[in-house]
């Protein structure tokens, strides 16, 4: 009953939008669709997706290792592997390539007391 009511409400809503644009404002179907697609369909769909994606980051969803159900997520967060260390590895690689390119030009990157980039 609720699903049927929602579908009927959706059809009535769409019919009212189209009737308003066709009768009151004299728009063509292509112009109506240019409004419908982003405003009436994509924005609410985006809200729905963002709300459902937010459910996976709740503490109750990650207490058992996240969506996979394993404990590998805890190791990745502590620096033991995964995307976090891959990102660090890529940044380190780019930094070393930058240093090599700068050394060939005779310009050395300034370093702090501990040898890190400033």
C-alpha positions, 0 to 999 in steps of 0.5 A: 500500500505505501509503495503504490501510494508513493508511485501514484504520488510520483506520477501526480507530481511529475504530471503537475510539473509537466502541466505547469511547464507546458500550460503556464510557461509554454516550454517544449518537452526538451526544455522541460527535460533539461529541468527534470533531469538535474533538478527533479531526478539527479539531485534527490538521487544524489541525496539518497546515495550520500545518505546511504553511503554515510551508513557505512562509516558509522561506528556500528558498521566498522566495529567488526572490520568494516564492510569486508568483515575482516580485521585488515582495516585496523592494520591499514589504519595503523600503517601496516599496508593498504591504500594509506601506505600506497599513498605514502609510497607514491608521495615518497616516489614523487618526492625522490623524483623531484629531488633527482630532477632538481639535483640535475639542475643544480638546485637542492630542495631546502631541508629542515634539521631532520632532513625532511622537506620544508 
